[in-house]
Amino acid sequence: MWSFVGNKGNKQWIWLALDVETREIVGVYVGQRSRDGAQGLWNALPAVYRQCAVAYTRFLVCL
């Protein structure tokens, strides 16, 4: 999901992490669509979720 801030040339991606059982949002990061953005989301997760996290992008497993 993305939006822009100020002008359409400043796209910002909204990264969300969901608990698969509760559908609760457990992590959020707003920034670029890049490896740094993915790392930002990972850092936003509580440690208990990082222990068993599985990440998907474009419906492919990447972690």
N, C-alpha and C positions, 0 to 999 in steps of 0.2 A: 504494500500500500504506500502511496506517496502523495505528497502535497507540495505546494511551493510557498516560500516565505518572501514577501516583498514583490517579487516578479517571477515570471515563469522560467527564467533562467536559473533560479535558485531552488532546484528540486531538493526536497528533504524526504528521505525514506523513513517510514515508521515501522520499526521492528518490534514484533510482539512474541512473547513466549507464553504458551498456555499449558496449564496442567491438564493432561489428557483425561483424567478421571473427573475432575470438578469443573473443567472448562474455565477455570479462573485464570486471569492474566497474572503471571508471576514475574514477568520481566518486560521492560520497555526500553527502547533506545531510539532516538531520533537523530538521523545523520545521513551520511552518504551510503550508497549501495556499493559497498566494497568490503574487503577483508577487515578493514578497520571498523566498519559498521557491525559486522558479525562479531568481532571481538568485543565491541562495546555492549552488544546484547548479552554475550556470554558473561561479561563482567557484571552486568546488572542482575544476573540470576543469583538467588540465595544459594549458599553452598550446598544445602541439602538437595537442590535440584540439579546442580552440576555433577553430582556423583552418578546420576543415572540418566542424564539428558541424552536425547536423540534429536538432532536438528534436521529439518527438511527444507529444501528450497526447490521450487519448481517441481515439487512432488518427488524429489530424489533425496535419499539419505546422504547427508554430508558429514555427520559426526557419529 
